[in-house]
Amino acid sequence: MKDMASSVIDSPIGPLGLVATRDGLAGVHFHAHSFPADGSSPILETAAEQLESYFAGERTSFDLPLDLEGSEFQRRCWLALATIPYGQTVSYGEQARRLGYGPEKARAVGAANGQNPLPLVLPCHRVIGADGSLTGFGGGLPMKRFLLEHEGALLPLG
């Protein structure tokens, strides 16, 4: 088992739980009200700084070592999320196409994105339905809307 450290940071979307191994950031958890904070590490400190900068509108991408555990397909999907520019969205079908697959893989890409251990850092919130609808997000659709509005990808409601 890998040595892990975890911490909690405050954010405009609520407390975020961060988990790191010696190799990199391994998890970002929403709604981390009772998340265990059991240590610090340079990776956790850098991740916290970069997330705070993102929410302050000063950072549009992340530069962190990552420790991703998942299938090869999942890791390919997750890493592809980092290529979606800040303030832009793509459909699940478009993400599948960018990975070299046909539209029949859109659901599989969506399922992989649903298991993304590093939301925000690997921005799965930037992937939307083919019709422009906001679909599935681990933090909930209001949080997805907030993040896309924060990035200027959606106009605020009302």
N, C-alpha and C positions, 0 to 999 in steps of 0.2 A: 504494500500500500504506500502511496506517495505521501510525503510530508505536506500538509496543507496549512495555510493560515487564512483567516477570514476577518472581515471587518464590515462595518455598516457605515454608510454615508447618507446624509440628508440630501434630498433633491426635490425639485419642484413636482415630481411625480410620486413622492413618498420615499421612505427609506429604501436604499438599495443595498443588498448583501453582496459582498465581493469575496471571491474565493480564489486563492492563488497557490500554485505549487512552486517548487524551485524552478520549474521550466517555463512557467508563464501563467497568465490569467486563465482560470479554468471555469469560472462561473460568475454571472451577474444575475441576481435574484430580485424580482419585484416584491413589493408588499412585505419587506423584511422587518416587520415590527418586532418579532421575537427571534431574529436570526442570531446565531452565536457569533460573537466577536472574540476570537481567540488567538490573537497574535497580529504581528505586523510583518511586513516584508517590503523591500524596495519596490517590488512589482505592485503590491497593493497601494502603496503610497503614490506611485506614478499613475495608476489607474484612477485613483480618487482625484488627483489633480487634473487629469485629462477629462474626466466626467464633469467636474465642476466647471472647467473651461468650456466644455460643450454646452452646458446649460446656461452659461453666461453669454453664449453667442460668439465666443472667441475661437472655437475649434470646430472644424468640419469633418475631421477624420481622426482616427486613433492610431497611435504608434506604440504598440505594446507587444511583448512576446506572448504568444498564446499557447495554451496546453489543451488541445481539443481531443476529446475522446468520443469516438463515434465511428460508424462505418466509413469506408472510403467515399461512398456516394454522399453521405451526410456531410463529411468534411469538405467535399468539393462544393456542395450547395452553400454551406456556411461561409466559406472563404469567398465565394462569388458575391456574397452580399456586400462585402467591403468594396467592391468595384462599382456599386451604385452610387453615383455622386450625391452629396449632401443637397437637399432641396429637390431631389428628383425621385420619381417612382417608376417602377416597372411592374408588369403583370407576372404572375407565376409562369404563364406560357413563355413570356419573353425571357425570364430567368432560365427556363429549361432550354430555350433556343441558344442563349449565350453559353450554356454548358455543352452544347453540341447535340441536344436531344430534340425530338419533335414535340408537338403540343400534347401528345398522349402522356408525356412525363410531367405535365403541369401539376397534377395532384400529388405525385411522388415528391416533387420539389416542395410543394406546400407542406407535406407531411414532414419532410426533413427540416424545413424552416421552423416548424412547430416544436422541434426538439433542440433548436439553437440554444446552446448553453450560455452564449454571450450576447444577449440582446443589447441594443444600443451600440456596442463596440462592433459587432457584426450586424448591421442595421436591417433586420428582418421587417421592421415597421415600414420600410420603403417599398415593400412588395404588396401589391393590391390586386383586386379582382380585375379580370379582363374588361369589365364594364365600368371600371373606375371605382367600384365599391370598396369600402374598407372591410376586409374579411380577417378572420382569426388573428389573434395576437395574445400572447401569454399574459400581458398586463391588462388586457381588456381593450375594447374598441375606443372608449373615451381616451385612454392613455395613448393609443396609436394616433388618434386624431390630434391630441395635444402635441405629440412629437412631430408630426408632419406639419402642423401649423407653426411650431417653433422653428422648423427648418424652412418655412416659406413654401412648402410643397402643396399646401392647401390654404385656401382663404378661410379665416375664422367664420363660424356660423353666425348669422344674425348681424 
